[in-house]
C-alpha cells in the first residue's frame, strides 16, 4: 500500500468526519482538500477518488448510529407497535425521497458542471449569507437558545414532527446536491425556518443522514462495481475509520455547542472560506483542480 496515498486517505477521512454534520459542506471540503492534496495516483485515478469520497461517508453514518444506538434500537423494535417509532420512520422516508429522486436524475449534470472550486466557493458564500439571515431573523423576532422561550419554534420534540414538516426538510436537503451547500446546513437551517427548534432540527438532520448517506454509499458502490477492486480496500478502510472517529467527536461536540450557541460562527466561516477560494483562484495562488 502506497504510504503517501494512505496518508492522504487518512486526511480525507478526517475532513469528511469533521465536516459532514456541521453546516459547512463536507462535499465542498472534500473537493477542495482533494485538489490541494492531489489525491490521485496511477493506481487510484479520479474515478476511484469520486467513489472513495462517497464510500467514506459510511464512517460518518456509523458515528451517528453509535451515538443514537439506543434511540435507533427503540425505533426499530417499535416499528410494528409504537406510534412514535412509526411516525419517525415515515418522516425519515418522506424527507429522504426528494434528494434521492433528484440525485438520481441530475447527478451526472451536477458532477459535470458544479464539482469545481468556483461553484463550490459561491455555494459556500451564499449558504453563509442564508444562515446569517435566518439567525438574525430569529434574534429579531425574539428567539432564545432556551427552547422554553423559543417563540418561533412550534415543534420542540422530534416526536411531534408531521409528514409535512418532513417533506419540507426533504426539499431543503435537496439543495445540498449542489456542492458546497451542506446537507446538514440545508436540513438544520431549513428545519428552523419551517418551525423546528434548533435542537430538533439538528437531531432530525442526524437521523436523516443515515438513509441519505447510506443510500448514496450503496448506490455509488453499485455503479462503481467495475471500477473498484480488492487492492482499493486498504485506502477505503483507512478513510472510513478516520471518518468514523472524527465524526463521532464532531457530533458529540455539536450537540453540546447548540445548547448555548447559534450557527453564526459557521456562517462567517463559510463566507471567509469561500472568498479565500475565489481570491486564490483569481490571482493564481492556488491551482484548484476540476
Buried (B, 14 or more C-beta within 10 A) or exposed (E): EBEEBBEBBBBBBBBBBBBBBBBBBBBBBBBBBBBBBEBBBEEBEEEBBBBBBBBBBBBBBBBBBEBBEEBBEBBEEBEEEBEBBBBBBBBBBBBBBBBBEBBEEEBEEBEEEBBBBBBBBBBBBBBBBBBBEBBBEBEEEEBEBEBEEBEBBEBBEBEEBEEEBBBBBBBBBBBBBBBBBBBBBBBBBBBBBBBBBBBBBBBBBBBBBBBBBBBBBEBBBEEBEEBBEEEBEBBBBBBBBBBBBBBBBBBEEBBEBBEEEBBBEBBEBBBEBBBBBBEBBEEEEBEBBE
